[in-house]
Amino acid sequence: MEQHKAKLILEDGTEFIGTSFGYEGSVAGEVVFNTAMTGYPESLTDPSYRGQILVLTYPLIGNYGVPGITEENQMFSFFESDKVHITGLIIADYSEQYSHWNANQSLGDWLKSNKVPALTGVDTRALTKHIRESGALLGKIIFDDDIDFIDPNMENLTAQVSTNEVITYGDGDKRILLLDCGVKNNIIRHFLKRNVTVIRVPWDYDFSNEEYDGLFLSNGPGNPKMCETSIKNVAKALKQDKPIFGICLGNQIIALASGADTYKLKYGHRSHNQPVLQCGTNRAFITSQNHGFAIDKTTLSDEWETLFINLNDGTNEGLRHKTKPIFSVQFHPEASSGPTDTEFLFDDFLDMVSKHSGK
């Protein structure tokens, strides 16, 4: 197979040369890194990576291939959405030979069919160190032409990845209204495993007249301040007493809806091993994370308190209302893939729903 060289060019002029093993077309986006050892099929289909060129720091990628497409409960069984969302992929060492009981194609073939460029042979250790020192950088993968840099955080990425219709899953007694800002399939799977009905609605859906027992705000990509309609609708919901649970972008939307502020992190949190502390306790958990923005905890009103903090950098990892059944976390308790230490938060939320609704 003929191998073609291509460049990753960062906005500060730094260049890395690699060998193409995906789709051969130039793309631009924000360059971010993920330190997880496993889970590339899940990460590549995570809507939170929309607009980003993903650098995987684990050196050997592709060795277990990509699962076949099967459906269960109206979702692809082994992926986090129905498509690859990353803009491009950068790795150190691509394994053309793959082996796994569930694989039916190579990573390279999957990326080609989804028109996503990918480079191998890049010094991802040096690239990651550069991003850590410089902060988040725009970048572009260039083949034989040249294109402009694109800042995806200036776009409403949530509108690009959210559903455009109302979808109902399950038939349990509790009705959970899920505001889809780029939800991962495994979040829905966790709710269905707990025998609830999930009503998935678009990011800008006005749910003020809907009948539901609890409101869930999903993860999603980009700058949370771009979700203006979501923030306004959630602000109305915060005035009520119904239980609300938010994950990742949902955490930030709750903060903005309450009047607090958010800011962009230097290079974000994207890994399976982020330690968080539950405030007011000595309980620490290992979490899976994927976000580039955080809540400015100094802007929280007196009605709110920090629920978790990141033990690496002290950033906010969750909120809790002091009097209402409302809480949120910045990390991913559904963790696909990753640690499942905090899966109990789904049970905590549904306990709140039961107490409020009597179901």
N, C-alpha and C positions, 0 to 999 in steps of 0.2 A: 504494500500500500504506500503510495507516494505521500510523503510528509511535507507539509508547508509550514514555514515559519511565520510568526506574526508578533506584533508588539503590544504590550500594555504600556500606555503612556499616561502618567499622572499629571495633574494640573500644574504641579511645581516643576515639570520638565523631566522628572525621573522616568527612565525607561527600563522595561524588563522584556527580554526576548524569550519566546517559548515556541513549542511545536503544537500545531492545531490538531485536536482530535474530535472537535464538534463541528457545528455549522460554520461555514466560512463566509462571514459577513461582518463588517465593522459595526460596533455598537458603542454607546457611551452611557455612563451612569455614575453612581457613587461606589467607590471601592471600600468594601468592608471585609472583616475576617471573622471566621468561626473556628473555635479551637476544639470542637467535638471530634471524637475518634470514629464515631459511627453515625449513621442516620442521613446520608446524603440524599436518598430518594425523598425523605420527609422534608429535609431542608429546602431542596430545590423546588418543591411544590408548596412551600409555605408562602402564602400571600404577603406576609410581612417583609419578604425580600424583594418585593416589586421595585424595579428601577435600579437594582444594585448589582454590581459585579462582585461576586462572592469569591473570597480567597479561603480555601480550606487548609488549615495549618497541619492537619495530620498528613504525613507524607505519602501514604499509599491509599489511593482512591480508585474505586472501580472494581476491586477484587471480588465483590459479591454481586456485581451486576445490578440489574433493575427488575423488580417484580413484574409479573404480568398484570394486565388490567382486568380486575373483577369488581363487581359491584355488590354492596350490601347496604340496606337502608338508604338507598338513593345516593350513595357515596362510593368513590373508588376505595377499595378495601385497604390498600397498602400505601396510600398517598394522603397528603394533607389538603389537596384540592384536586380539581380536574385538569390541571395544566402545570407546566413548569413556569415559575414566576421570575426567577432570576434573569438578569440581563446577560450575564456572562459568567464563566467559571474559570478560576485560576488554581492550579494544583502543582505539586512538585513532581509526583511520579504516578503516571496513569497505568493501571493494570489492564492490558487488553484481554488477558485471560481471566475469566470470572468463574466462580463456583459457588452456587447456593441452591438449596432445594427449591426456592421460590423464584429464581431468576429465569427470565425468558429472553433477555436481550442485554447487550453491553451498554454501559453508561454513554459511550461515544455515539452509538446508534440512536439511543434515546434522545440525546441532545440534538443530533442532526435532524431527527424527525420533528423536533420542537423548535428548530431554527435558533438554537442557542449556541453561540461560539464558546469554545473552551480551549485553554492552553495548558500544556504540561511542560515539565522541564524548567519551571520558574523557581527561583530561590525564594520560596514562600516565607522562610524564616526571616530573610533580609527585608522582604516586602512588608511583613507584619510589624517588624521592629520600626520600619520607616513610618508606617501609619500610626503606631503608638506614640512616636515622638512628634510627628507633624500634626496629628489629628486627622479627622476624616478628610479624605481627598476625593475629588472627582477624577474619573479616569476614562479611558477609551481603549478598546481592543481594535487595532488597526491591521488590515491585511494589505491590499495593494492601493487603497485609496486613503483619504483622510476625511474626518468628520469633526464637527464641533463638540466641545464638552457640553453635557447636559446635567443640570442639577435637578434630580427627581424630587427633592424636597420642596421645590417651588410649584409642584403639581399636586392636584388632589388625587393621590394614589388610591385612597380608599374608594373613591367613585369608580376606579378602574377594576377593582377586585371584588367589590360587593355584589351580591345577587341583585338581579333586577326584577325579581318576583317574590311573592310570598310562598314559602315552602313549609309544609308541615311534616314532622317526623314523629313516629311513635303514637301511642294512644293511652298514656298514663293519666292518672287523675289530676296531677299537678300540671298546670299550663305555664311553661316558661317561654317568654317572648325574648328571642335572641336578636339583638341589633347587630347585623352582619357588617362589620367594618373590614372584613378580610379573615373570617373565622377559619380556624384549622379544623379539619374533619374530626380529629380526635376529641375536641371539646364536645362536639355533638354526640360522639360515641359514649363519652362519659355520662352525659345526661340520659341517653337512652338505656344505658346499663342500669341506671337507677329508676327506670320505669316512669318516665315523665313524657309529656307531650311538648315538643319543641316547635315553636312557630318562628321560623327564620324570616326576617324582613330586611329590606334594603337599608343602607346606612342613613338615608335621608327620609325614611318613612315616618310619618306622623302617627305614632302609636297611642296618642293621648285618649282615644276613644275605644281602644281595644280592651278586651277582657283577658286578663292574665293574672297569674298568682305571683310571679316573680319576673324581674327584668334582668337579662344578662347582656353585658356589653363585651363584644369580642375584641380580640387582638386585631392588628392591621398594620399597614405600612406607613412610613413617612411622618411628616409633621402633623401632630394632632390638631394644631390650630387651623388646618385646612378643612377640618370636619365641622364647619360652622353650623350646619343644619342639625347634625347629631348633637352638638353641644347645647343648642337651644332647646331641642326636644328633651334631652336628659335633664336640663335645668328645671323643666316643668315637673318631671318625674321625681326629682329630689324634694320637691315641696310636699309630696305625698308620703305615705307611710309604708308602701309596698316594698318588700325586700328587693335589693339590687346587688348584683355581683358583677365586677368588671375584671378582665384580665388584660394585661399589657397596654395596648392602646386604650382599652376600656378604663383602665386605671387613670390614664391621663385625661380622658374625656370627662370623667367624674370630677377630677380636680378643676378643670377649666370651667365646667358647668357650675361649680360651687364658688367660682370667683378667684381661684388660685391661678398660678402661672406655671408654664413649662419652659424648658430650655434644651438646647442640643448638647449632648454629651460629646466629649473630645473625640472618642472613637466608638462609643457604644458598648453594650454588653451582648455578646453572642457566643454562648458556650453551654455545656451541660453541667458545669461544676461551679456555679456562682453561689457562694455561701450567703445566707440571709439570717438575720436575727429577728425573732418575734419580740416586739417591744414590750417591756414590762415583765419579761421572762428571761430565763437562761436557755431557751430553746433555739437552736440553730438548725437550719435545713440546707441541704444542697439542692439547687434549683437549675432548671433549664431556662435560658433567657434569649431574647432576640429583640432588641430595641436600640434606637439611636437617640431617643429623647427621654427626659426625666422630669419629675415634678419638682418645682422649687418649694421645698417644705417650709421655707420661711414665709411663704405667702398664704399658707393655710389659715382659714378663719378659726375662731374659737370653737366652732361646732365640730371640727374635725381633728383627728389625731393620726400620727403615723403608726401603721400597723406592723410593718417590717422595714428594716434597713439593710443595705448591702454592706457586708462586713469587709469588703475590699476597699471601697471608696466612700462609704457613709451615705450614699444616695438613697432617696426614698424608694421603697419596694412595696408600698401598699398603704391604703388609707382605711379609716374606719370612722363612721359617724358616731358621735358620742351618745346620741339618744335614739336614732333610727336604725332599722335592720339593713344597713348599707355598708358594704366593704368592697375592697378591690385590691388586687396584687399586680405588681409589675412583671413578675415571672410567670412561667407556664406550669401550673399544677397538673395539666393533662400530659405534659412532657412526652411528646412523640417525635423523635426518640429522646431519651434522657431519664433522669432520676424521678421516682414517683413519691418522694418523701411527702409532698404536700397535696396529694390527691384528696386527702380528707376535707379540703376546703369545699369541694363539691357537696359533701355531706353536710358540712356546716351551713352552707347556703340553703340546701333543701330543708334542713331542720328549721331554719328561719321561715321558709315558705310555709311549712306545715303549721308552725305556731301562729302565723298570721292568717292563714286561710282555713285552718282546721282540717286540711286534707292530708 
